[in-house]
Amino acid sequence: MQKRELARAYIPRQPYVRLFPLREALMRGTIFPNLYMPYREKDR
């Protein structure tokens, strides 16, 4: 068999700016504000 590379992980650096308060982080699903990207509903 030929030696092949199947995948390569790419992990960008995460700047540490500030944190959400714990209660808000639980509601948003992340403690890092710059990772918070809510889904938007499609226009009807």
PDB file of N, H, CA, C and O in Angstrom:
ATOM      1  N   MET A   1       0.845  -1.194   0.000  1.00  0.00           N
ATOM      2  CA  MET A   1       0.000   0.000   0.000  1.00  0.00           C
ATOM      3  C   MET A   1       0.877   1.240   0.000  1.00  0.00           C
ATOM      4  O   MET A   1       1.974   1.261   0.558  1.00  0.00           O
ATOM      5  N   GLN A   2       0.359   2.257  -0.639  1.00  0.00           N
ATOM      6  H   GLN A   2      -0.532   2.240  -1.092  1.00  0.00           H
ATOM      7  CA  GLN A   2       1.063   3.523  -0.640  1.00  0.00           C
ATOM      8  C   GLN A   2       0.784   4.263   0.667  1.00  0.00           C
ATOM      9  O   GLN A   2      -0.305   4.171   1.234  1.00  0.00           O
ATOM     10  N   LYS A   3       1.773   4.982   1.118  1.00  0.00           N
ATOM     11  H   LYS A   3       2.657   5.057   0.658  1.00  0.00           H
ATOM     12  CA  LYS A   3       1.600   5.759   2.338  1.00  0.00           C
ATOM     13  C   LYS A   3       0.915   7.080   1.976  1.00  0.00           C
ATOM     14  O   LYS A   3       1.471   7.893   1.237  1.00  0.00           O
ATOM     15  N   ARG A   4      -0.287   7.284   2.498  1.00  0.00           N
ATOM     16  H   ARG A   4      -0.739   6.623   3.098  1.00  0.00           H
ATOM     17  CA  ARG A   4      -1.060   8.491   2.186  1.00  0.00           C
ATOM     18  C   ARG A   4      -1.452   9.219   3.457  1.00  0.00           C
ATOM     19  O   ARG A   4      -1.665   8.619   4.510  1.00  0.00           O
ATOM     20  N   GLU A   5      -1.539  10.513   3.324  1.00  0.00           N
ATOM     21  H   GLU A   5      -1.367  11.001   2.468  1.00  0.00           H
ATOM     22  CA  GLU A   5      -1.999  11.349   4.433  1.00  0.00           C
ATOM     23  C   GLU A   5      -3.515  11.488   4.301  1.00  0.00           C
ATOM     24  O   GLU A   5      -4.002  12.004   3.296  1.00  0.00           O
ATOM     25  N   LEU A   6      -4.263  11.034   5.302  1.00  0.00           N
ATOM     26  H   LEU A   6      -3.868  10.614   6.119  1.00  0.00           H
ATOM     27  CA  LEU A   6      -5.716  11.038   5.230  1.00  0.00           C
ATOM     28  C   LEU A   6      -6.330  12.374   5.626  1.00  0.00           C
ATOM     29  O   LEU A   6      -7.312  12.806   5.022  1.00  0.00           O
ATOM     30  N   ALA A   7      -5.777  13.019   6.611  1.00  0.00           N
ATOM     31  H   ALA A   7      -4.979  12.668   7.101  1.00  0.00           H
ATOM     32  CA  ALA A   7      -6.348  14.280   7.074  1.00  0.00           C
ATOM     33  C   ALA A   7      -5.285  15.079   7.805  1.00  0.00           C
ATOM     34  O   ALA A   7      -4.271  14.543   8.253  1.00  0.00           O
ATOM     35  N   ARG A   8      -5.540  16.354   7.912  1.00  0.00           N
ATOM     36  H   ARG A   8      -6.363  16.789   7.549  1.00  0.00           H
ATOM     37  CA  ARG A   8      -4.649  17.238   8.651  1.00  0.00           C
ATOM     38  C   ARG A   8      -5.505  18.191   9.469  1.00  0.00           C
ATOM     39  O   ARG A   8      -6.380  18.870   8.932  1.00  0.00           O
ATOM     40  N   ALA A   9      -5.255  18.236  10.741  1.00  0.00           N
ATOM     41  H   ALA A   9      -4.544  17.684  11.178  1.00  0.00           H
ATOM     42  CA  ALA A   9      -6.023  19.121  11.623  1.00  0.00           C
ATOM     43  C   ALA A   9      -5.495  20.549  11.515  1.00  0.00           C
ATOM     44  O   ALA A   9      -4.287  20.774  11.434  1.00  0.00           O
ATOM     45  N   TYR A  10      -6.407  21.495  11.516  1.00  0.00           N
ATOM     46  H   TYR A  10      -7.388  21.312  11.583  1.00  0.00           H
ATOM     47  CA  TYR A  10      -6.045  22.906  11.529  1.00  0.00           C
ATOM     48  C   TYR A  10      -6.742  23.545  12.707  1.00  0.00           C
ATOM     49  O   TYR A  10      -7.972  23.587  12.760  1.00  0.00           O
ATOM     50  N   ILE A  11      -5.974  24.037  13.641  1.00  0.00           N
ATOM     51  H   ILE A  11      -4.976  24.003  13.598  1.00  0.00           H
ATOM     52  CA  ILE A  11      -6.531  24.664  14.835  1.00  0.00           C
ATOM     53  C   ILE A  11      -5.956  26.076  14.938  1.00  0.00           C
ATOM     54  O   ILE A  11      -4.796  26.244  15.314  1.00  0.00           O
ATOM     55  N   PRO A  12      -6.760  27.094  14.607  1.00  0.00           N
ATOM     56  CA  PRO A  12      -6.259  28.464  14.698  1.00  0.00           C
ATOM     57  C   PRO A  12      -6.034  28.868  16.151  1.00  0.00           C
ATOM     58  O   PRO A  12      -6.672  28.341  17.062  1.00  0.00           O
ATOM     59  N   ARG A  13      -5.137  29.793  16.348  1.00  0.00           N
ATOM     60  H   ARG A  13      -4.619  30.222  15.608  1.00  0.00           H
ATOM     61  CA  ARG A  13      -4.872  30.289  17.698  1.00  0.00           C
ATOM     62  C   ARG A  13      -6.109  31.000  18.232  1.00  0.00           C
ATOM     63  O   ARG A  13      -6.783  31.735  17.511  1.00  0.00           O
ATOM     64  N   GLN A  14      -6.388  30.770  19.492  1.00  0.00           N
ATOM     65  H   GLN A  14      -5.840  30.173  20.079  1.00  0.00           H
ATOM     66  CA  GLN A  14      -7.541  31.372  20.146  1.00  0.00           C
ATOM     67  C   GLN A  14      -7.065  32.537  20.997  1.00  0.00           C
ATOM     68  O   GLN A  14      -6.439  32.322  22.035  1.00  0.00           O
ATOM     69  N   PRO A  15      -7.351  33.780  20.578  1.00  0.00           N
ATOM     70  CA  PRO A  15      -6.934  34.908  21.411  1.00  0.00           C
ATOM     71  C   PRO A  15      -7.749  34.943  22.702  1.00  0.00           C
ATOM     72  O   PRO A  15      -8.971  34.795  22.679  1.00  0.00           O
ATOM     73  N   TYR A  16      -7.077  35.135  23.804  1.00  0.00           N
ATOM     74  H   TYR A  16      -6.084  35.255  23.823  1.00  0.00           H
ATOM     75  CA  TYR A  16      -7.744  35.196  25.104  1.00  0.00           C
ATOM     76  C   TYR A  16      -8.045  36.658  25.398  1.00  0.00           C
ATOM     77  O   TYR A  16      -7.166  37.416  25.808  1.00  0.00           O
ATOM     78  N   VAL A  17      -9.294  37.041  25.183  1.00  0.00           N
ATOM     79  H   VAL A  17     -10.008  36.425  24.849  1.00  0.00           H
ATOM     80  CA  VAL A  17      -9.691  38.440  25.359  1.00  0.00           C
ATOM     81  C   VAL A  17     -10.427  38.611  26.678  1.00  0.00           C
ATOM     82  O   VAL A  17      -9.984  39.348  27.558  1.00  0.00           O
ATOM     83  N   ARG A  18     -11.553  37.923  26.804  1.00  0.00           N
ATOM     84  H   ARG A  18     -11.912  37.324  26.089  1.00  0.00           H
ATOM     85  CA  ARG A  18     -12.339  37.953  28.040  1.00  0.00           C
ATOM     86  C   ARG A  18     -13.220  36.721  28.041  1.00  0.00           C
ATOM     87  O   ARG A  18     -13.215  35.960  27.074  1.00  0.00           O
ATOM     88  N   LEU A  19     -13.965  36.512  29.089  1.00  0.00           N
ATOM     89  H   LEU A  19     -13.970  37.131  29.875  1.00  0.00           H
ATOM     90  CA  LEU A  19     -14.862  35.368  29.197  1.00  0.00           C
ATOM     91  C   LEU A  19     -16.280  35.844  29.480  1.00  0.00           C
ATOM     92  O   LEU A  19     -16.484  36.888  30.099  1.00  0.00           O
ATOM     93  N   PHE A  20     -17.267  35.060  29.015  1.00  0.00           N
ATOM     94  H   PHE A  20     -17.102  34.212  28.511  1.00  0.00           H
ATOM     95  CA  PHE A  20     -18.646  35.324  29.414  1.00  0.00           C
ATOM     96  C   PHE A  20     -18.786  34.954  30.883  1.00  0.00           C
ATOM     97  O   PHE A  20     -18.082  34.062  31.358  1.00  0.00           O
ATOM     98  N   PRO A  21     -19.677  35.618  31.613  1.00  0.00           N
ATOM     99  CA  PRO A  21     -20.022  35.136  32.951  1.00  0.00           C
ATOM    100  C   PRO A  21     -20.590  33.717  32.825  1.00  0.00           C
ATOM    101  O   PRO A  21     -21.181  33.383  31.799  1.00  0.00           O
ATOM    102  N   LEU A  22     -20.419  32.888  33.848  1.00  0.00           N
ATOM    103  H   LEU A  22     -19.938  33.160  34.682  1.00  0.00           H
ATOM    104  CA  LEU A  22     -20.786  31.478  33.753  1.00  0.00           C
ATOM    105  C   LEU A  22     -22.246  31.247  33.370  1.00  0.00           C
ATOM    106  O   LEU A  22     -22.529  30.376  32.548  1.00  0.00           O
ATOM    107  N   ARG A  23     -23.156  31.986  33.932  1.00  0.00           N
ATOM    108  H   ARG A  23     -22.926  32.693  34.600  1.00  0.00           H
ATOM    109  CA  ARG A  23     -24.573  31.813  33.615  1.00  0.00           C
ATOM    110  C   ARG A  23     -24.839  32.110  32.134  1.00  0.00           C
ATOM    111  O   ARG A  23     -25.575  31.378  31.471  1.00  0.00           O
ATOM    112  N   GLU A  24     -24.238  33.185  31.624  1.00  0.00           N
ATOM    113  H   GLU A  24     -23.640  33.780  32.162  1.00  0.00           H
ATOM    114  CA  GLU A  24     -24.406  33.541  30.214  1.00  0.00           C
ATOM    115  C   GLU A  24     -23.713  32.514  29.308  1.00  0.00           C
ATOM    116  O   GLU A  24     -24.229  32.182  28.241  1.00  0.00           O
ATOM    117  N   ALA A  25     -22.561  32.018  29.725  1.00  0.00           N
ATOM    118  H   ALA A  25     -22.142  32.287  30.592  1.00  0.00           H
ATOM    119  CA  ALA A  25     -21.836  31.009  28.944  1.00  0.00           C
ATOM    120  C   ALA A  25     -22.663  29.744  28.789  1.00  0.00           C
ATOM    121  O   ALA A  25     -22.652  29.134  27.720  1.00  0.00           O
ATOM    122  N   LEU A  26     -23.378  29.337  29.828  1.00  0.00           N
ATOM    123  H   LEU A  26     -23.387  29.833  30.697  1.00  0.00           H
ATOM    124  CA  LEU A  26     -24.232  28.155  29.735  1.00  0.00           C
ATOM    125  C   LEU A  26     -25.368  28.370  28.734  1.00  0.00           C
ATOM    126  O   LEU A  26     -25.745  27.440  28.022  1.00  0.00           O
ATOM    127  N   MET A  27     -25.906  29.565  28.672  1.00  0.00           N
ATOM    128  H   MET A  27     -25.599  30.321  29.251  1.00  0.00           H
ATOM    129  CA  MET A  27     -26.982  29.860  27.734  1.00  0.00           C
ATOM    130  C   MET A  27     -26.474  29.911  26.288  1.00  0.00           C
ATOM    131  O   MET A  27     -27.191  29.534  25.361  1.00  0.00           O
ATOM    132  N   ARG A  28     -25.245  30.376  26.104  1.00  0.00           N
ATOM    133  H   ARG A  28     -24.663  30.682  26.857  1.00  0.00           H
ATOM    134  CA  ARG A  28     -24.694  30.534  24.752  1.00  0.00           C
ATOM    135  C   ARG A  28     -23.927  29.315  24.258  1.00  0.00           C
ATOM    136  O   ARG A  28     -23.690  29.184  23.057  1.00  0.00           O
ATOM    137  N   GLY A  29     -23.537  28.422  25.162  1.00  0.00           N
ATOM    138  H   GLY A  29     -23.731  28.529  26.138  1.00  0.00           H
ATOM    139  CA  GLY A  29     -22.840  27.209  24.763  1.00  0.00           C
ATOM    140  C   GLY A  29     -21.335  27.349  24.653  1.00  0.00           C
ATOM    141  O   GLY A  29     -20.662  26.415  24.218  1.00  0.00           O
ATOM    142  N   THR A  30     -20.795  28.484  25.033  1.00  0.00           N
ATOM    143  H   THR A  30     -21.342  29.243  25.387  1.00  0.00           H
ATOM    144  CA  THR A  30     -19.354  28.695  25.039  1.00  0.00           C
ATOM    145  C   THR A  30     -19.011  29.759  26.061  1.00  0.00           C
ATOM    146  O   THR A  30     -19.823  30.632  26.368  1.00  0.00           O
ATOM    147  N   ILE A  31     -17.808  29.676  26.577  1.00  0.00           N
ATOM    148  H   ILE A  31     -17.148  28.967  26.327  1.00  0.00           H
ATOM    149  CA  ILE A  31     -17.365  30.688  27.535  1.00  0.00           C
ATOM    150  C   ILE A  31     -16.579  31.809  26.841  1.00  0.00           C
ATOM    151  O   ILE A  31     -16.321  32.861  27.427  1.00  0.00           O
ATOM    152  N   PHE A  32     -16.203  31.556  25.573  1.00  0.00           N
ATOM    153  H   PHE A  32     -16.413  30.702  25.097  1.00  0.00           H
ATOM    154  CA  PHE A  32     -15.401  32.522  24.821  1.00  0.00           C
ATOM    155  C   PHE A  32     -16.281  33.345  23.877  1.00  0.00           C
ATOM    156  O   PHE A  32     -16.879  32.777  22.964  1.00  0.00           O
ATOM    157  N   PRO A  33     -16.379  34.661  24.067  1.00  0.00           N
ATOM    158  CA  PRO A  33     -17.234  35.494  23.229  1.00  0.00           C
ATOM    159  C   PRO A  33     -16.881  35.438  21.738  1.00  0.00           C
ATOM    160  O   PRO A  33     -17.780  35.500  20.899  1.00  0.00           O
ATOM    161  N   ASN A  34     -15.608  35.324  21.393  1.00  0.00           N
ATOM    162  H   ASN A  34     -14.878  35.274  22.075  1.00  0.00           H
ATOM    163  CA  ASN A  34     -15.249  35.324  19.976  1.00  0.00           C
ATOM    164  C   ASN A  34     -15.552  33.989  19.291  1.00  0.00           C
ATOM    165  O   ASN A  34     -15.405  33.889  18.072  1.00  0.00           O
ATOM    166  N   LEU A  35     -15.972  32.961  20.038  1.00  0.00           N
ATOM    167  H   LEU A  35     -16.091  33.043  21.028  1.00  0.00           H
ATOM    168  CA  LEU A  35     -16.412  31.704  19.437  1.00  0.00           C
ATOM    169  C   LEU A  35     -17.925  31.633  19.299  1.00  0.00           C
ATOM    170  O   LEU A  35     -18.442  30.714  18.664  1.00  0.00           O
ATOM    171  N   TYR A  36     -18.637  32.578  19.875  1.00  0.00           N
ATOM    172  H   TYR A  36     -18.217  33.325  20.391  1.00  0.00           H
ATOM    173  CA  TYR A  36     -20.097  32.551  19.855  1.00  0.00           C
ATOM    174  C   TYR A  36     -20.608  32.985  18.484  1.00  0.00           C
ATOM    175  O   TYR A  36     -20.430  34.136  18.085  1.00  0.00           O
ATOM    176  N   MET A  37     -21.240  32.062  17.769  1.00  0.00           N
ATOM    177  H   MET A  37     -21.384  31.127  18.093  1.00  0.00           H
ATOM    178  CA  MET A  37     -21.797  32.341  16.445  1.00  0.00           C
ATOM    179  C   MET A  37     -23.188  31.715  16.372  1.00  0.00           C
ATOM    180  O   MET A  37     -23.329  30.569  15.944  1.00  0.00           O
ATOM    181  N   PRO A  38     -24.207  32.452  16.784  1.00  0.00           N
ATOM    182  CA  PRO A  38     -25.556  31.876  16.786  1.00  0.00           C
ATOM    183  C   PRO A  38     -26.074  31.646  15.362  1.00  0.00           C
ATOM    184  O   PRO A  38     -25.727  32.376  14.434  1.00  0.00           O
ATOM    185  N   TYR A  39     -26.905  30.623  15.214  1.00  0.00           N
ATOM    186  H   TYR A  39     -27.187  30.029  15.968  1.00  0.00           H
ATOM    187  CA  TYR A  39     -27.550  30.369  13.935  1.00  0.00           C
ATOM    188  C   TYR A  39     -28.673  31.381  13.746  1.00  0.00           C
ATOM    189  O   TYR A  39     -29.381  31.726  14.693  1.00  0.00           O
ATOM    190  N   ARG A  40     -28.823  31.841  12.537  1.00  0.00           N
ATOM    191  H   ARG A  40     -28.248  31.560  11.768  1.00  0.00           H
ATOM    192  CA  ARG A  40     -29.914  32.773  12.244  1.00  0.00           C
ATOM    193  C   ARG A  40     -31.009  32.027  11.505  1.00  0.00           C
ATOM    194  O   ARG A  40     -30.732  31.183  10.652  1.00  0.00           O
ATOM    195  N   GLU A  41     -32.224  32.334  11.827  1.00  0.00           N
ATOM    196  H   GLU A  41     -32.449  33.019  12.519  1.00  0.00           H
ATOM    197  CA  GLU A  41     -33.349  31.704  11.133  1.00  0.00           C
ATOM    198  C   GLU A  41     -33.447  32.274   9.724  1.00  0.00           C
ATOM    199  O   GLU A  41     -33.197  33.459   9.501  1.00  0.00           O
ATOM    200  N   LYS A  42     -33.813  31.414   8.777  1.00  0.00           N
ATOM    201  H   LYS A  42     -34.016  30.452   8.958  1.00  0.00           H
ATOM    202  CA  LYS A  42     -33.984  31.867   7.402  1.00  0.00           C
ATOM    203  C   LYS A  42     -35.206  32.758   7.301  1.00  0.00           C
ATOM    204  O   LYS A  42     -36.193  32.574   8.013  1.00  0.00           O
ATOM    205  N   ASP A  43     -35.122  33.721   6.407  1.00  0.00           N
ATOM    206  H   ASP A  43     -34.321  33.871   5.829  1.00  0.00           H
ATOM    207  CA  ASP A  43     -36.278  34.588   6.154  1.00  0.00           C
ATOM    208  C   ASP A  43     -37.395  33.770   5.522  1.00  0.00           C
ATOM    209  O   ASP A  43     -37.151  32.958   4.630  1.00  0.00           O
ATOM    210  N   ARG A  44     -38.593  33.983   5.977  1.00  0.00           N
ATOM    211  H   ARG A  44     -38.791  34.642   6.703  1.00  0.00           H
ATOM    212  CA  ARG A  44     -39.737  33.229   5.435  1.00  0.00           C
ATOM    213  C   ARG A  44     -40.420  33.999   4.359  1.00  0.00           C
ATOM    214  O   ARG A  44     -41.401  33.524   3.788  1.00  0.00           O
TER     215      ARG A  44
END
